[in-house]
Amino acid sequence: MLRSVIKKISLVFVLLLFVSLLDARPDKRSSNDQSLLRPGQINHVIWVWFENREATQITAQTAPFFTSFAAANANLTNYFGITHPSQPNYVDAFSGADQGIVTDGHTSLPATVDNIAKQLTAAGKSWRVFAQDYPGNCFDMDSSIGGVDGPGVAGEYVRKHNPAMSFQSITGSPTECAKVLPLSSFDPMVNFSLVIPNQTNDMHDGTTAQGDAFLQAFVPLVTGSPDFAHTLLIVTFDEGTTNTNGGGHIYTAAAAPWLAGKTVAATYNHFSLLRTTEDIFGLPHLGGAATASTISELFPPVPGPVDFDGDGKTDISIFRPSVGEWWYSGSSDGQVRAAQFGAVRIFLCPEILPATARRILLFGGRRQDSGSFCEARMEAFSRSRSEQMETYRCRPILTVMERPTPRSFVRPRAIGTFLNPQEPAL
């Protein structure tokens, strides 16, 4: 009895929706819309590290690009270095501990010591260190004077700012050591990158203005990436000039397509940076990252079930197979819009369907285990093909039949729930 009542209510609801959509002229949503991204869809994380400035030294007067970059994207106003001097901070962020390193001297840690590069390789993810004016060929000396190498001016490469060279798991493997490259080889499509400017451009020996000019020239190399839609860029310093919280209060900001004008006031440090990166790639937490806080404010928004506008509330939506569009009424403003199939970040979630079904539109749902958004769009699946789809699962969804004629809906013929017990990873 209750089920019958629910079905009748659902039918009325769907029909009212159809009427409202037919009366509305939807606005096209941009193909760059990111409101349906989720943390697991960050494919590229890029760290850029500068040197020896307290946050109060980075101002609109001394570093106008740094300042505008933070204001336009995400400004982490309570971020701190771990310690002094430089090298322990780099090793902390790279491995979750200083590994007993308390100076800037030449250090070589056993191959058994874990680090994020080792984790990424084991997980089948790519990583690179792009060190400006690094000579290449697994160069293991303490410093080298180079020429112009990417953005900024020529300067000196120093090993103490390149944490990868402190780990024998990298220096003892030609394959791994080949992943440490000069900055001119920068590739934004790598899963994880650490970018280390030379001693002039990182402000260690150079001026704040020189560092500002470097960042201004470097950022377009990231934002111009063909997959910037899934990229998180984080700019920070190794340490400040005070002992506040260990290593000083330092400027840190992040950029991504889903970050705009955001202020992050929570307290974080380099262990938080490591933990956040590990979370993105599904890696275990190393050392201090295990007790640090994830910088979750940098993650893309996670939509609720059928949430197109990213406000965490369910949006009324239908799919129009005839034109290949989702039509939805945004809960944030009540406006009806259209989004081209494939232009918004939603996942294909096949369901078991009758062999006779030719045109199916489904109300979307969110996967119960991973929180990912599910969508089904199918045409003329055979019985055998449907049976092959039985390993997928969605939260309960409604199905509605539609004639393949533009802008014309017919009376809904079926409403049902499909829920299968097995589900592979997407």
C-alpha positions, 0 to 999 in steps of 0.5 A, a space after each residue: 500500500 505504501 509503495 503504491 502511494 509513493 509511486 503515485 506521488 512520484 508520478 505526479 511530481 515527475 509530470 509537474 516537472 515536465 510541465 515546468 521544463 516545457 515552459 522554460 527556455 534553459 540557459 546553456 551551462 558552460 562546458 567548464 562547469 566544475 560544480 560536480 567535481 569531487 576530491 578524488 577527481 584531482 589528478 594533478 597536484 603541484 607544489 611550488 616552494 619559496 624561501 625565508 619570508 614571514 607572511 607579513 613580508 608578502 604584501 601588495 607593495 612587495 609582492 603584488 602578484 603573490 597578493 593578487 594570486 591569494 585573493 583570487 584563489 584560496 588564501 591560507 591565512 594561518 599556515 606555518 613552517 615546521 622548524 628551522 633551517 630550510 632542509 628539515 622543512 622540505 624533508 618533513 613535507 616529503 616524508 612526514 618527518 625530518 628523519 633526524 636532519 637538523 641542518 642544511 648539510 648533505 644527507 643520504 637516507 636509506 632506501 627503506 625510508 618512506 617518502 611521497 615519491 616512493 608511495 606514488 611509484 608504488 601506487 602507479 602514479 607519476 611524480 617529478 621534482 622540477 628543480 631550476 638549474 638542476 644539471 640533471 643525470 642524478 647530479 648529487 653535489 650540493 650546488 650548481 650555477 646554471 643559466 636561464 631555466 624556465 621562468 625567472 632569471 638564471 641562478 644557483 641550484 642547491 641540493 638542500 632544497 631538493 628533498 628527493 636527493 636525500 632519499 636513496 630510494 630515489 638516488 639509488 634507482 636510475 629510473 626514479 632519479 630520472 624523475 628529478 629534472 630541470 624546470 625547463 622540463 616542467 609537465 603539468 600533466 604529472 600526478 604530483 610535482 614539486 617545483 623548486 626555483 633557483 636561489 634567486 627566484 625563490 627569494 633566498 638570495 634574490 629579492 621579493 620582487 624577483 620571486 614575485 616575477 617568477 611566480 607571475 611567469 610560472 602560473 600560466 604554465 599550470 593554468 594553461 594545462 590541458 587538464 587544469 580542470 583537475 589540477 590543484 596548485 599550491 604555493 608556499 614557503 619553506 619557513 618564515 623568519 620567526 619561530 612562531 609554531 616552530 617554523 614561522 607564519 608563512 604565506 600559502 595560497 592555492 589555485 584550482 578552477 573550483 577555488 575563487 576568493 576563498 579564505 582558509 582561516 584554519 591552522 595548517 602546516 607542511 604535514 597538512 600539505 603532505 596529508 592532503 596530497 596523500 588523501 587526494 591520491 589515496 595514499 597512507 599517511 606518513 609520519 606527522 601527516 597521520 596526526 595533521 589535519 587535511 586541508 579539506 577546504 581545497 577540495 572540490 565541492 561534493 554534490 548531494 544526490 542530483 546536485 548540479 549547482 554545487 550547493 549541496 541540495 538536490 536539484 530536480 532534473 531530467 535527461 533529454 536523450 533527443 538532444 543529449 542534455 540534462 535539464 535541471 532546476 537549480 535549488 540555489 536560484 530556481 532557474 532552469 538550465 540545460 547542461 550538455 551530456 559529458 560537459 558536467 562531471 557526472 559518471 555513467 552508471 548503467 542499470 539493468 533494463 528491459 530488453 525492449 527499452 529504447 530510450 531511457 532517462 534516469 534521475 541521477 543518484 550518488 554512489 553509496 560507498 564513494 559518494 560519486 554522482 551516477 547517471 544512466 543514459 542508454 539506448 537499445 541495450 540487449 538482454 545480454 548487454 544488460 546482464 553484463 551491467 549487473 556489477 554496477 549500482 546506483 542509489 534508487 532512481 526514477 526512470 522515464 520513457 521518452 520518444 526520440 523527438 526534440 522537446 516533446 515528452 510523453 506520459 511516464 511509463 515506468 518508475 522503478 528502483 534498480 539496485 545491484 549488489 556488486 560495484 567495481 571501482 570507477 
